[in-house]
Amino acid sequence: MTFAIAILNFNGSVLLKRFIPKIIENCSEAKLYVIDNNSNDHSVELISEKYPEINLIILDNNYGYAKGYNQGIKKIDEDVIFFLNNDAVFLDKDSFKNICETFKSNLNICVAQPRIIDYNNHDIYEYAGASGGYLDLLGYPFCRGRIVNTIESSEKYKTTREIFWASGCCFVIRKKTFENAGGFDESFFCHMEEVDLCWRLKNINPKCKIVTIGKSKVYHIGGGTMQYDNPNKSYFNFRNSIIMLIKNLPGKFLIPVILLRVLSDFIILIFSILTLKIRFSFSIIKAYYYNIFNFRYNFRKRDILRTSNKYYYTKSILLAYYLFRKNTFSSLK
């Protein structure tokens, strides 16, 4: 079984210079690729001149996360591919090896992630993935180790277990699995395409296992490409979340869940206006504007077969967090 690490990059020369040496040192079993999304900051020159052992895939435009990886993977032949953010790094050799051994020993595992630790504070999880992802009934994502904005200690949740979605920060997948599912949905551009792909995989084959590997750690800066408070990030998160629901919800859930989600987002919108978060409010409005005019297009993407009725871990993560004060993953059940 062969392994590849594919790092998608856009104007991340500073991050590449910082993290590539550690990745080379700690991931010797993998063939390394940098997929460059038409950078203009000398990223390509840096890889070409300093790291000739790295395979450079140069794209002619900034295609975002989804299409960028879809394009790049066409030139990668290894059996298992690590999609690794350019602001994420393996700081030890065992973490990478543990993931490889997991894929070798269990052929039912099609997607995995390590535990994702805050690079700047190793005592806590990082927001984007923590120790594995889940959804609530309305499609709001949360993590084992991160509920809404509460981040938990990285000493918790060290076991390997099934999750609903794996983080795009370090998303490990068998190439055949990726290709059979049609890759990422390119209309997402960036954010939540990995959640959508995991949900589609569950719909295609309920036996497909998606896991978090407790003995493995990746350290992530977070917001290396787009800061967490960036209004574009909020726009893509709201927009893509609705697209994902339209595409993947089981038929009996589709209308009631979409209506409840619209109501929930409307309440968030009103609150954000009252608290003068104008840019955030505009992001929500813009996201719904897109989905209203593209509803039919995204509805056509629905598979005929709906196999994963129990897609949610809890009914409402927002009510659990804000009303019942359940701010840790272990308190949810």
C-alpha positions as CSV (number, residue, x, y, z in Angstrom):
1,M,0.0,0.0,0.0
2,T,1.4,3.4,-1.0
3,F,0.8,6.8,0.6
4,A,0.9,10.4,-0.5
5,I,0.8,13.7,1.2
6,A,-0.9,16.4,-0.9
7,I,-0.5,20.0,0.3
8,L,-2.8,22.5,-1.4
9,N,-1.2,25.9,-1.4
10,F,-2.2,29.4,-2.3
11,N,0.3,32.2,-1.5
12,G,1.5,30.2,1.5
13,S,5.3,30.4,1.0
14,V,5.9,31.5,4.6
15,L,3.9,28.4,5.9
16,L,5.6,26.1,3.4
17,K,9.1,27.3,4.5
18,R,8.1,26.7,8.1
19,F,6.5,23.3,7.9
20,I,7.9,21.4,4.9
21,P,11.1,20.4,6.6
22,K,9.2,18.7,9.5
23,I,6.9,17.0,7.1
24,I,9.8,15.6,5.1
25,E,11.4,14.4,8.4
26,N,8.4,12.8,9.9
27,C,6.5,11.4,6.9
28,S,9.3,9.5,5.1
29,E,6.9,6.7,3.9
30,A,4.9,9.2,1.9
31,K,5.5,10.7,-1.5
32,L,5.1,14.5,-1.2
33,Y,3.1,16.7,-3.5
34,V,2.4,20.5,-3.4
35,I,-0.7,21.5,-5.4
36,D,-0.3,25.2,-6.1
37,N,-3.5,27.2,-6.8
38,N,-1.8,29.8,-9.0
39,S,0.2,31.5,-6.2
40,N,2.0,34.8,-6.9
41,D,4.2,34.9,-3.8
42,H,7.2,32.7,-5.0
43,S,5.7,29.5,-3.5
44,V,6.5,27.6,-6.7
45,E,10.1,28.9,-6.8
46,L,10.6,27.9,-3.2
47,I,9.5,24.3,-3.8
48,S,11.4,24.0,-7.1
49,E,14.7,25.4,-5.8
50,K,14.8,24.1,-2.2
51,Y,12.8,20.9,-2.3
52,P,13.3,19.2,-5.7
53,E,12.2,15.9,-4.1
54,I,8.7,17.3,-3.8
55,N,6.3,16.8,-6.7
56,L,4.9,20.1,-7.8
57,I,1.5,20.3,-9.4
58,I,0.9,23.8,-10.8
59,L,-2.7,24.8,-11.5
60,D,-3.6,27.7,-13.8
61,N,-6.1,29.4,-11.4
62,N,-7.0,29.6,-7.7
63,Y,-9.7,26.8,-7.7
64,G,-10.2,26.8,-3.9
65,Y,-10.0,23.7,-1.8
66,A,-12.5,21.5,-3.6
67,K,-11.6,21.9,-7.2
68,G,-7.9,22.4,-6.4
69,Y,-7.8,18.9,-4.8
70,N,-10.0,17.4,-7.5
71,Q,-7.6,18.7,-10.2
72,G,-4.4,17.7,-8.2
73,I,-5.5,14.2,-7.4
74,K,-5.6,13.3,-11.1
75,K,-1.8,13.4,-11.0
76,I,-1.4,11.4,-7.8
77,D,-1.3,7.6,-8.1
78,E,-0.8,6.5,-4.5
79,D,-3.4,4.3,-2.7
80,V,-4.0,6.5,0.3
81,I,-3.8,10.3,0.2
82,F,-3.4,12.8,3.0
83,F,-5.0,16.1,2.2
84,L,-2.9,18.3,4.5
85,N,-3.4,22.1,5.0
86,N,-0.3,24.2,4.4
87,D,-0.7,25.5,8.0
88,A,-0.7,22.0,9.5
89,V,2.2,19.7,10.4
90,F,3.2,16.4,11.8
91,L,5.7,17.0,14.7
92,D,6.5,13.3,15.3
93,K,7.0,10.2,13.2
94,D,4.6,7.9,15.0
95,S,1.5,10.0,14.3
96,F,1.9,9.5,10.5
97,K,2.9,5.8,10.9
98,N,-0.2,5.1,13.1
99,I,-2.5,6.4,10.4
100,C,-0.8,4.3,7.7
101,E,-1.0,1.2,9.9
102,T,-4.7,1.8,10.5
103,F,-5.4,1.8,6.7
104,K,-3.3,-1.3,6.2
105,S,-5.0,-3.2,8.9
106,N,-8.6,-2.3,8.3
107,L,-9.9,-2.2,4.7
108,N,-13.3,-1.0,5.8
109,I,-11.8,2.3,6.9
110,C,-12.1,4.7,3.9
111,V,-11.6,8.1,5.6
112,A,-9.6,9.1,8.7
113,Q,-8.2,12.1,10.5
114,P,-5.7,12.5,13.4
115,R,-6.4,14.5,16.5
116,I,-6.0,18.1,15.5
117,I,-4.1,20.2,18.1
118,D,-3.6,23.9,18.3
119,Y,-0.1,24.6,17.0
120,N,0.3,27.7,19.2
121,N,-1.1,26.0,22.4
122,H,-0.5,22.3,22.5
123,D,-2.8,22.0,25.6
124,I,-6.0,22.5,23.6
125,Y,-7.6,21.2,20.4
126,E,-7.8,23.3,17.3
127,Y,-11.1,24.6,16.2
128,A,-11.1,23.0,12.7
129,G,-11.7,19.3,13.5
130,A,-10.5,18.6,17.0
131,S,-10.9,14.9,17.6
132,G,-13.5,14.3,14.9
133,G,-16.6,15.8,13.5
134,Y,-20.4,15.4,13.9
135,L,-23.6,17.1,12.9
136,D,-26.8,18.0,14.7
137,L,-30.3,17.6,13.2
138,L,-30.2,21.0,11.5
139,G,-26.7,20.3,9.9
140,Y,-24.7,22.5,12.3
141,P,-21.2,20.9,12.6
142,F,-19.4,20.4,15.9
143,C,-16.4,18.3,17.1
144,R,-15.3,15.9,19.7
145,G,-13.3,18.5,21.6
146,R,-14.9,21.7,20.2
147,I,-18.6,22.7,20.8
148,V,-19.5,26.0,19.2
149,N,-16.7,28.3,20.5
150,T,-15.6,26.2,23.5
151,I,-12.3,24.4,22.9
152,E,-11.4,21.5,25.1
153,S,-8.2,20.1,26.5
154,S,-6.1,18.0,24.0
155,E,-5.7,15.5,26.8
156,K,-9.3,14.3,26.3
157,Y,-10.7,12.1,23.6
158,K,-7.5,10.1,22.7
159,T,-9.3,7.0,21.7
160,T,-9.9,5.8,18.1
161,R,-13.6,5.8,17.2
162,E,-16.0,6.3,14.4
163,I,-17.0,9.9,13.5
164,F,-19.4,11.4,11.0
165,W,-17.0,13.6,9.2
166,A,-13.2,14.1,9.1
167,S,-11.6,17.5,9.0
168,G,-10.2,18.9,5.8
169,C,-7.2,20.1,7.8
170,C,-5.8,16.6,7.6
171,F,-8.2,14.5,5.6
172,V,-7.0,11.0,4.8
173,I,-8.8,8.9,2.2
174,R,-8.3,6.0,-0.1
175,K,-7.9,7.3,-3.7
176,K,-10.5,4.7,-5.0
177,T,-13.0,5.9,-2.4
178,F,-12.5,9.5,-3.4
179,E,-12.8,8.8,-7.1
180,N,-15.9,6.5,-6.7
181,A,-17.7,9.3,-4.9
182,G,-16.8,11.8,-7.6
183,G,-14.4,13.8,-5.4
184,F,-15.3,17.0,-3.7
185,D,-18.3,19.1,-4.8
186,E,-16.6,21.9,-6.7
187,S,-19.4,24.3,-6.2
188,F,-18.4,24.5,-2.5
189,F,-15.1,26.2,-3.4
190,C,-13.9,26.0,0.2
191,H,-15.4,25.1,3.6
192,M,-17.6,22.0,4.4
193,E,-16.8,20.1,1.2
194,E,-15.2,17.4,3.4
195,V,-18.4,17.1,5.5
196,D,-20.5,16.8,2.3
197,L,-18.1,14.2,0.9
198,C,-18.3,12.1,4.2
199,W,-22.1,12.3,4.2
200,R,-22.2,11.2,0.5
201,L,-19.9,8.3,1.3
202,K,-22.3,7.2,4.1
203,N,-25.2,7.4,1.7
204,I,-23.3,5.4,-0.9
205,N,-22.1,2.7,1.6
206,P,-23.2,2.7,5.2
207,K,-20.4,0.2,6.0
208,C,-17.8,2.8,5.0
209,K,-16.0,3.7,8.2
210,I,-14.8,7.2,9.0
211,V,-12.6,7.4,12.0
212,T,-10.5,9.6,14.2
213,I,-7.2,8.0,15.2
214,G,-6.5,8.7,18.8
215,K,-2.7,8.0,18.8
216,S,-2.1,10.4,15.9
217,K,-1.7,14.2,16.1
218,V,-1.4,17.0,13.6
219,Y,-0.7,20.5,14.8
220,H,-2.7,23.2,13.0
221,I,-2.4,27.0,13.2
222,G,-5.9,27.6,11.9
223,G,-7.0,30.4,9.6
224,G,-3.7,30.2,7.7
225,T,-5.5,30.9,4.4
226,M,-8.6,32.6,5.7
227,Q,-9.0,34.0,9.2
228,Y,-11.9,32.7,11.3
229,D,-13.6,36.1,11.6
230,N,-13.4,36.7,7.8
231,P,-16.9,37.5,6.5
232,N,-16.1,35.3,3.4
233,K,-15.6,32.4,5.7
234,S,-19.0,33.0,7.4
235,Y,-20.6,33.2,3.9
236,F,-19.1,29.9,2.7
237,N,-20.0,28.2,6.0
238,F,-23.7,29.2,5.8
239,R,-24.0,28.8,2.1
240,N,-22.3,25.4,1.9
241,S,-24.1,24.1,4.9
242,I,-27.5,24.6,3.2
243,I,-26.2,23.1,-0.1
244,M,-25.1,20.1,1.9
245,L,-28.5,19.7,3.5
246,I,-30.3,20.0,0.2
247,K,-28.1,17.3,-1.3
248,N,-27.9,14.8,1.5
249,L,-30.9,14.9,3.8
250,P,-33.1,11.8,3.7
251,G,-36.4,12.5,2.0
252,K,-38.5,12.5,5.2
253,F,-36.2,15.0,6.8
254,L,-35.8,17.4,3.8
255,I,-38.7,19.8,4.2
256,P,-39.0,20.0,8.0
257,V,-35.2,20.3,8.6
258,I,-34.8,22.9,5.9
259,L,-37.6,25.0,7.4
260,L,-36.2,24.7,10.9
261,R,-32.8,25.6,9.7
262,V,-34.1,28.7,7.9
263,L,-35.8,29.7,11.2
264,S,-32.7,29.1,13.2
265,D,-30.4,31.1,10.8
266,F,-33.0,33.9,10.8
267,I,-32.8,34.1,14.6
268,I,-29.0,34.2,14.3
269,L,-29.3,36.9,11.6
270,I,-31.6,39.1,13.9
271,F,-29.3,38.7,16.8
272,S,-26.2,39.6,14.7
273,I,-28.0,42.7,13.5
274,L,-29.0,43.8,17.0
275,T,-25.4,43.3,18.2
276,L,-24.2,45.3,15.2
277,K,-22.3,42.5,13.5
278,I,-23.1,43.9,10.2
279,R,-20.6,42.1,8.0
280,F,-21.6,38.8,9.6
281,S,-25.2,39.6,9.0
282,F,-24.5,40.4,5.3
283,S,-22.7,37.0,5.0
284,I,-25.9,35.1,6.1
285,I,-28.1,37.2,3.7
286,K,-25.7,36.6,0.8
287,A,-25.6,32.8,1.6
288,Y,-29.4,32.6,1.4
289,Y,-29.5,34.7,-1.7
290,Y,-27.2,32.2,-3.4
291,N,-29.2,29.2,-2.2
292,I,-32.6,30.6,-3.3
293,F,-31.4,31.1,-6.8
294,N,-29.5,27.8,-7.0
295,F,-32.0,25.5,-5.2
296,R,-33.0,23.6,-8.3
297,Y,-29.4,23.1,-9.3
298,N,-28.4,21.7,-6.0
299,F,-31.6,19.6,-5.6
300,R,-30.7,17.8,-8.8
301,K,-27.5,16.6,-7.1
302,R,-29.5,14.4,-4.7
303,D,-28.8,10.7,-5.0
304,I,-31.9,8.5,-5.5
305,L,-30.8,6.3,-2.7
306,R,-31.0,7.7,0.9
307,T,-29.4,5.2,3.3
308,S,-28.1,7.2,6.2
309,N,-31.2,8.3,8.2
310,K,-29.3,8.7,11.5
311,Y,-26.9,11.4,10.3
312,Y,-27.1,13.5,13.5
313,Y,-25.5,13.0,16.9
314,T,-27.7,15.4,18.8
315,K,-30.9,17.3,17.9
316,S,-29.7,20.8,18.5
317,I,-26.1,21.7,19.3
318,L,-27.1,25.4,19.7
319,L,-29.8,24.7,22.3
320,A,-27.5,22.2,24.1
321,Y,-24.8,24.9,24.3
322,Y,-26.7,28.1,24.9
323,L,-29.8,26.9,26.8
324,F,-28.6,23.7,28.6
325,R,-25.0,24.9,29.1
326,K,-23.5,21.7,27.6
327,N,-20.2,23.0,26.4
328,T,-18.2,19.7,26.2
329,F,-18.6,16.8,23.9
330,S,-18.8,14.3,26.8
331,S,-21.8,16.2,28.2
332,L,-23.9,15.8,25.1
333,K,-24.9,12.2,26.0
